[in-house]
Amino acid sequence: MAKKLTCKQCDEKKPTCTNCRQHAVICDYATESAAPSRPPRRQYRFRQSKYEIQIDSPTTDTSIQSLSPGPTPPPPLESISLADLHLFHHYVTSTASTVTDGQDPKHVWDIHVPQWGFTFPSILHLILAFSALHLAQQHPALRAQYLNQADAHFTFGVRSVTTVLASLNEDNCQYIYISAVLICLVYFGHGPRAGEFLVFSDTGQAEWLVLMRGVKSILESRHAEIFSGVLAPEEQEGDAQVSEELAEELERHKGRIREVQLLIRAETDDEVIKEMYDSALDALQETFDEVYRMRGAGKHGVNLMHLVIGWLYRLPEGFVGWLEAKDPLALAVLAYWAILLKYMQSSWLMTGWHEHVLAGIQASLPEEHRSWIRWPVECIFGDRQPVAALS
């Protein structure tokens, strides 16, 4: 897509003309030999990116990558590369629609978010990272190369948004919020990680829990300003009719939840603790109701994200602390929540998360409490035995 510039368009400044400098392309002016037989003309050439896929080069060894201290941040935005343009194009034409399952009447994710990226660099780097992960999922043979691009852009995106968190205000709060949401989406898009089970971990504080707390902090600071304009909430559709088959399935789930609720109440005499568990389990039953109404309307996958993750988001910090400490009763409750992840498997973001989380729960439970999660294990694994990916 080379574009020629006439002498009138080029100011012929040395060593690089203004047009080339502004467009971040290599200028021919300094090296082009003078030829009286033709007027000087400039040709745009994109800089080669270190991420460009070399068709005839061997695939990067992932074992070598794991020994690296970390991905090198991408070049500054003004040096856009063909590889990055490829990621950007894939995002706006394909990846963006996977965030909403194609239901985005305000075009938040395919138009507004990319536009915001030109004002707020963190967003641009994060959508490029997100796009690279989507491509990695679609093209397994090129997975290592796309992951390299994703990690580099993710690193730069996180660093740049971290520097402005302290200056959160009404002008940048939507940008920072979208950046935080993208960071969470990138985490899911990477797929399950050994030893990390969203709200608890084998090695300390769970990575995703830190991200969720960051989103919560941003929302609590600027909720009204964030959910305004194109991010203003949509009017909710009327309740869909749940089929008889789905209604029976829903009642089986809720019946099992009530059973574990009675078991937990029998385990403690502390009324405050009982109340916290009752509240979490009552809210979980309500979430099941909402999810099944969505399923009745033919909606699944990423359409359930706000409901399923919303239950975790609204848990009181005391309960989250029990999960982090791998308290058996709290983990048993989480196991029933993991059933909902099963209904999100049509989204590439959520592939495998239901099995991963439940396997981690079972591996962390004492033997005497594993019978409490027999129903979630049956729902998710069937006759198979859960195997946790521990760190």
Secondary structure, 3 states (H helix, E strand, C coil): CCCEECCCCCCCCCCCCHHHHHHCCCCCCCCCCCCCCCCCCEECCCECCCCCCCCCCCCCCHHHHHHCCCCCCCCCCCCCEHHHHHHHHHHHHHHHHHHHCCCCCCCHHHHHHHHHHHHCHHHHHHHHHHHHHHHHHHCHHHHHHHHHHHHHHHHHHHHHHHCCHHHCCCCCHHHHHHHHHHHHHHHHHHCCECCECCCCECCCCCHHHHHHHHHHHHHHHHHHHHCCHHHCCCCCCCCCCCCHHHHHHHHHHHHHHHHHHHHHHHHCCCHHHHHHHHHHHHHHHHHHHHHHHHHHCCCCHHHHHHHHHHHHHHCCHHHHHHHHCCCHHHHHHHHHHHHHHHHHCCCHHHCCHHHHHHHHHHHHCCHHHHHHHHHHHHHHHCCCCCCCCCC
